[in-house]
Amino acid sequence: MHEWALAEAVVSTALEESKKEGLKEITKIKLKIGELQQIDIDTFKFVLNEVIQPQNPMIKKAKIELETERGILKCRVCEHKWAFKEMLKKLDEEESESIHFIPEMSHIYMRCPKCKSPDFEIVQGRGVWIDSIEGEK
Amino acid sequence: MDPRLNIIDKRLENIKRIVAVSGGKGGIGKSSVASILALCLSEKYKVGLLDLDFYGPSSHVILGIPTCNPCLTGRQASGRKDVYPKEEKGILPPEIYPPTSRRAGGIKFMSIIYYAKDNPLAIRGVDISNAIIELLAITRWDKLDFLIIDMPPGIGDATLDIIRFLKRAEFLVIATSSKVVLETVKKTIRMLKETGVSILGVIENMKFKDSLFIKEAINQFDVRLLGEIGFDKNVEDCIGDKEKLLTSRFAQDIKEIILDYF
């Protein structure tokens, strides 16, 4: 469960930040989940809400808000922009699994649909990102 | 905030020593030293080997590690099933040479090759950093005596990321008896010293005649020459065969260095 490792990383970061900010309790964490990582949202939520949160009093009652961020890629050669979703259906199971673990593998298994270059930028929607952490002092 | 950055220390907390096998130039034997060092250490210790050379990963070739994913390709042949990373609260690197009566430790192996296969990976610096962070954040090494990192040539993204994220890493710099290589080795050592990282020492690889200029040059930086690996014309015939590698002259030279410095 790769989702477990990422959920653990979110909680570890939230606890660290709350210490820096002098929070007594974390009340809300806003997360962006990039499409390229193809996170299983139900598994991710389950690990956060049912397994990790109950073990940490600081974060026990925190509301976790998840927002899926569209995967957008832009070719550095011809500047064409496209959506990850358009290309996902063309990938086989092994290719999409590799991108799930390491989104940079997209440079192997995907090409700019216009000029076929592997030299593109992941503009947004790469992976898990913490947008904000709220709490009570 | 990138949540992955915070978990890296935790993933490495049960590793006693981290050794980054580095060097400015390509073709000086970093991967051979890293792989055979891991192999020799695994006779006594629990060892992890992480190949961070994304453009030219080769540790798996040197050690003869099959890298297919049997779960996805349907190749369920015995002996190949456990050579792919498993998902369990992250990624468990496969133990390629499990401990035996002769081998105390075993080697856990992680490489981009599991995901890139034999495809060329043409990526830029920011993507290299992201892929390194991902590997460091999701790989669960558990308890190790040594994590050996096979670094790419140069002092670019991978080196800067290891300095940034693996504060405990000790750099082992590889040189050869070449004035051309020495120029880059000196730059590598200067950069490592300026950033305050620990330098375990230098190994002079592919030594084929007596000369002191490498030793004298690195002495000026107050860095130790750990030893020499003689030019071994037979080592190519041992590639991919761990038993042959272990009995090579290359491995014997590495074992002497291990006795003195590991």
Interface residues (C-beta under 8 A of the other chain):
Chain A: M1 H2 W4 A5 L6 E8 A9 V10 S12 T13 E16 E17 E93 E94 E97 S98 F101 I102 P103 E104 M105 H107 I108 Y109 P118 D119 I122 R126 G127 V128 W129 I130 I133
Chain B: M1 D2 P3 R4 L5 N6 I7 K10 N69 L72 T73 E87 E88 K89 G90 I91 I112 Y115 A116 K117 N119 P120 L121 A122 I123 R124 D127 I128 N130 A131 E134 L135 A137 I138 R140
